[in-house]
Amino acid sequence: MDAVKTILVIRLSSIGDIILTTPLLREISAAFPGARIDYCVKSPLFVALLNENPYLHALYTIESPPSGPYDLVIDFQNNLRSRRLVATLQSGRVVRYRKRNWKKLLLVKSRIDLTGPYRSVVDRYRDSLSDCKVKADALGCELYPSAADRSFAHSLPDAGGFRLAVCFGAMHASKRYPPVNFAAVLSTLFAAMPLQAVLLGGKDDAPYAELIIQALPERFRQRVVDLAGKCSLMQSAAVLECSDAVLTNDTGLMHMASAFGKKLFVLFGSSVAAFGFLPYHTQFELFEVSGLRCRPCSHIGSTRCPEGHFRCMNDIDEGVVSGKIIDYFNTLRK
């Protein structure tokens, strides 16, 4: 490949997908030392995820798009909107991520799994750069909260003991562990050890936070800090950074936590590993109900359980989840 001095990376959304490109930014920078790397996302909300990234020069959105020229454009989104954007640019070479969504749809519709051995979506992103001398390193995702974000996180009340971040939300209902189940896990943890739980999520998640708190015995409620809808995206990142472990659904905050090397306790309902979105290069414990013929019911998630029983989440034993978390915290005590 001819000398590459200017590079544009495109991944328009969403939180987790953008975070999963951060290992590639580091690796692209290593492959093209001295090159200017710009990045385009969908909206200013996602700009915050990359503001402090040391490998990036400029950040753009669909509303304020880049104009080029670029020696290399890397389209990790590869949809109609990103292709329209690329068509407006002066670009020397364009490489695109091959999504292979047909394999996901085949698994959902016919239960035929052609995905092969597990490969992270990060590795699949890297496949599209095979001709660009981009090499994998042994590191994970990266996020860079600002000093102000970290100051917010450190200003939270310290109840003593461990801090467990709880990422209880998700865009799709089929990816949400029920609030009463979260409350059952937390009740066992509170009874077993000194622990503070911090609930993290967006404004749309706030009603579910209330349901979790209401389902807790009253004596435990003061040990919960509810930040759902009350802090920014990067303030949430800073809280995750200073937590001791994370209990999480399959959501963007799961990947956010992975950027800080946190031990993750991951709840998969309609999600399955074959889709490639397990936490990247960090320790995690996965809880899922194996053997359900109805799982996965969607490659992105559903608004409700198509079968009406929601066994993929309801059958995840709260005692098993809390037991694993207790075991982990006990190892930290030694």
C-alpha positions in Angstrom: 0.0 0.0 0.0 1.2 3.5 -0.9 2.2 5.9 1.9 -0.9 6.6 4.0 -0.9 9.9 5.8 -4.6 10.5 6.4 -7.1 8.0 7.6 -10.9 8.2 8.4 -12.6 5.6 10.5 -16.4 5.3 10.4 -18.5 3.6 13.0 -21.7 5.6 13.5 -23.2 3.8 16.5 -23.8 2.4 19.1 -21.9 2.6 22.4 -20.6 -0.9 22.5 -19.8 -1.1 18.8 -17.8 2.1 18.9 -15.9 1.0 22.0 -15.1 -2.3 20.3 -13.3 -0.3 17.6 -10.8 1.2 20.1 -8.3 -1.7 19.9 -8.2 -1.2 16.1 -7.5 2.5 16.5 -4.4 1.6 18.6 -3.4 -1.0 16.1 -4.0 1.2 13.0 -1.8 3.9 14.6 1.0 1.4 15.1 0.6 0.2 11.5 0.7 3.8 10.1 3.0 5.7 12.4 2.6 9.5 12.0 -0.7 9.2 10.1 -3.6 11.5 11.0 -6.6 9.4 12.1 -10.0 11.0 12.1 -13.3 9.3 13.2 -16.9 9.8 12.3 -19.9 8.8 14.5 -23.6 9.4 14.2 -24.2 12.0 16.9 -22.5 14.1 19.6 -23.5 11.6 22.2 -21.0 9.1 20.8 -18.3 11.8 20.4 -17.9 11.7 24.2 -16.6 8.1 24.0 -13.6 9.2 21.8 -12.9 12.8 23.0 -9.7 11.9 24.9 -8.5 9.1 22.7 -4.8 9.7 22.0 -4.8 8.1 18.6 -7.4 10.4 17.1 -6.9 13.9 15.6 -10.5 15.0 14.8 -14.0 13.8 15.5 -17.0 14.2 13.2 -20.7 13.4 13.1 -23.2 12.9 10.4 -24.5 16.4 11.1 -21.0 17.8 10.8 -19.3 15.4 8.5 -15.7 15.2 7.4 -14.8 16.4 3.9 -11.4 14.8 3.2 -9.3 14.1 1.3 -8.2 10.8 2.9 -5.7 8.3 1.7 -7.6 5.5 3.5 -11.2 5.3 4.6 -12.2 2.4 7.0 -15.9 1.8 7.1 -16.7 -0.4 10.1 -20.4 0.5 9.8 -20.9 -0.5 6.2 -24.6 0.5 5.8 -26.4 2.8 3.5 -25.7 5.9 5.6 -22.0 5.2 5.9 -21.7 4.4 2.1 -23.4 7.7 1.3 -20.9 9.5 3.5 -18.0 7.8 1.8 -19.4 8.8 -1.6 -19.0 12.5 -0.6 -15.3 12.1 0.2 -12.1 12.3 -1.8 -10.6 9.0 -0.8 -7.7 7.0 -2.1 -8.8 3.6 -0.8 -11.9 2.4 1.0 -12.1 -0.8 3.0 -15.3 -2.1 4.6 -16.2 -4.5 7.3 -18.0 -7.5 6.1 -20.8 -8.0 8.5 -22.0 -11.5 7.4 -25.4 -10.9 9.0 -26.7 -13.7 6.9 -25.0 -16.2 9.3 -26.7 -14.5 12.3 -30.1 -14.6 10.6 -29.6 -18.3 9.6 -28.8 -19.1 13.3 -31.9 -17.1 14.5 -34.3 -18.4 11.8 -33.1 -22.0 11.3 -30.9 -22.8 14.3 -28.1 -23.6 11.8 -24.8 -22.2 13.2 -22.2 -21.6 10.6 -20.3 -19.0 12.6 -17.5 -21.5 13.5 -15.2 -21.2 16.6 -15.8 -18.0 18.6 -14.3 -14.9 17.2 -14.8 -11.4 18.7 -16.2 -8.7 16.5 -12.9 -7.0 17.1 -11.1 -9.8 15.2 -13.7 -9.6 12.5 -13.1 -5.8 12.2 -9.4 -6.6 11.9 -10.1 -9.0 9.0 -11.2 -6.1 6.8 -7.7 -4.6 7.3 -5.8 -7.7 6.3 -4.1 -5.8 3.4 -3.2 -2.9 5.6 -0.5 -4.6 7.8 -2.6 -4.0 10.9 -1.6 -6.6 13.5 -3.4 -7.7 16.7 -1.9 -6.8 20.0 -2.7 -8.4 23.4 -4.5 -5.4 24.8 -8.2 -4.6 25.1 -10.6 -1.8 24.6 -9.7 1.8 25.8 -11.6 4.7 27.2 -10.3 7.9 28.7 -12.5 9.6 31.3 -11.5 13.3 31.9 -10.3 14.6 35.2 -13.8 16.0 35.8 -15.4 12.7 35.1 -13.1 11.0 37.6 -13.7 13.7 40.1 -17.5 12.9 39.8 -16.9 9.2 40.4 -14.7 9.8 43.4 -17.3 12.1 44.9 -19.8 9.3 45.4 -20.4 8.3 49.0 -18.1 5.5 50.2 -20.1 2.9 52.2 -17.0 0.8 52.9 -16.4 -2.6 51.5 -16.6 -3.5 47.8 -18.3 -1.5 45.1 -20.3 -3.4 42.5 -21.5 -1.5 39.4 -24.8 -2.9 38.1 -25.5 -2.2 34.4 -29.1 -3.4 34.5 -30.5 -1.8 31.3 -30.4 -2.7 27.6 -32.0 -1.3 24.5 -34.0 -4.5 23.9 -36.2 -6.1 26.6 -35.0 -9.6 25.7 -31.6 -8.6 26.9 -32.8 -7.4 30.4 -32.5 -9.5 33.5 -35.8 -8.8 35.4 -35.5 -6.1 38.1 -36.8 -8.6 40.8 -34.0 -11.0 39.8 -31.4 -8.2 40.1 -32.9 -7.4 43.5 -32.6 -11.0 44.6 -28.9 -11.1 43.6 -28.2 -7.9 45.5 -30.1 -9.0 48.6 -27.9 -12.1 48.9 -24.8 -10.0 48.4 -25.8 -7.4 50.9 -26.5 -10.1 53.5 -23.1 -11.7 52.9 -20.7 -8.8 52.9 -20.1 -5.1 53.1 -21.0 -3.9 49.7 -22.2 -0.9 47.8 -24.2 -1.3 44.6 -24.2 1.5 42.0 -26.9 1.4 39.4 -25.8 2.7 36.0 -28.0 3.4 33.0 -29.6 6.1 30.9 -32.8 8.0 31.4 -34.8 5.2 29.7 -33.5 2.8 32.3 -34.4 4.9 35.3 -37.8 3.2 35.9 -36.1 -0.2 36.0 -33.7 1.1 38.7 -36.7 2.1 40.8 -38.2 -1.4 40.4 -34.9 -2.9 41.6 -34.8 -0.7 44.6 -38.5 -1.3 45.5 -37.9 -5.1 45.3 -35.1 -4.9 47.9 -35.8 -5.3 51.6 -35.9 -1.8 53.1 -32.9 -2.4 55.3 -30.7 -2.8 52.2 -31.9 0.2 50.1 -29.5 2.7 51.6 -26.6 0.6 50.2 -27.7 1.4 46.6 -26.6 4.5 44.7 -29.0 5.1 41.8 -27.2 7.0 39.0 -29.6 5.9 36.2 -30.2 8.9 34.0 -28.3 11.1 36.5 -24.8 11.2 35.0 -23.2 11.5 31.6 -21.8 8.6 29.5 -18.2 9.3 30.5 -19.1 9.9 34.2 -20.6 6.4 34.0 -17.3 5.2 32.6 -15.4 6.8 35.5 -17.7 5.1 38.0 -17.0 1.7 36.3 -13.3 2.5 36.4 -13.3 2.8 40.2 -15.7 -0.2 40.8 -14.4 -3.5 42.1 -16.6 -5.6 39.7 -19.5 -5.2 37.3 -22.8 -7.2 37.0 -24.2 -6.5 33.6 -26.6 -7.3 30.9 -25.4 -7.5 27.3 -25.3 -3.7 26.8 -22.9 -1.0 25.8 -21.9 -0.4 29.4 -20.6 -4.0 29.5 -18.0 -3.1 26.8 -17.4 0.2 28.6 -16.4 -1.7 31.7 -14.2 -4.0 29.7 -12.1 -1.0 28.8 -10.9 -0.8 32.4 -10.1 -4.5 32.8 -12.9 -5.1 35.3 -14.1 -8.5 36.3 -17.5 -8.8 34.6 -20.5 -11.0 35.6 -22.4 -11.1 32.3 -26.1 -12.1 31.9 -27.0 -13.3 28.4 -30.7 -13.7 27.5 -31.5 -13.7 23.8 -27.8 -12.9 23.2 -25.4 -15.8 22.3 -21.7 -15.9 22.0 -21.8 -16.8 18.3 -22.6 -13.2 17.5 -19.1 -12.1 18.6 -19.9 -9.6 21.4 -18.5 -11.2 24.5 -16.3 -8.9 26.6 -13.0 -8.3 24.8 -9.7 -9.2 26.6 -11.0 -9.0 30.1 -12.0 -11.6 32.7 -15.7 -12.4 32.8 -18.2 -15.0 34.0 -21.0 -15.7 31.6 -24.5 -16.7 32.8 -26.9 -18.1 30.2 -29.5 -20.8 29.8 -28.1 -23.4 27.4 -30.2 -25.7 25.4 -33.2 -23.5 24.8 -34.5 -24.1 21.3 -35.9 -20.6 21.1 -32.5 -19.0 21.7 -31.4 -16.7 20.0 -34.8 -15.2 19.0 -33.1 -12.2 17.3 -29.7 -11.1 16.2 -30.1 -7.7 17.9 -32.7 -8.3 20.6 -36.5 -8.3 20.8 -39.1 -6.0 22.5 -40.6 -9.1 24.2 -40.2 -12.8 24.5 -41.8 -14.4 21.4 -42.6 -17.5 23.3 -44.1 -15.6 26.3 -42.0 -17.5 29.0 -38.8 -15.5 28.9 -36.9 -18.5 30.2 -33.6 -17.3 28.7 -33.5 -14.8 31.6 -36.0 -16.1 34.2 -34.1 -19.4 34.4 -30.7 -17.8 35.3 -30.4 -18.7 38.9 -30.0 -15.7 41.2 -28.2 -17.9 43.8 -25.6 -19.0 41.2 -25.0 -15.4 40.1 -24.6 -14.1 43.7 -22.5 -17.1 44.6 -20.0 -16.4 41.9 -19.8 -12.7 42.8 -19.2 -13.6 46.5 -16.5 -16.1 45.6 -14.8 -13.4 43.5 -14.9 -10.8 46.3 -13.6 -13.3 48.8 -10.5 -13.8 46.6 -9.9 -10.0 46.7 -10.0 -10.2 50.5 -7.0 -12.6 50.6 
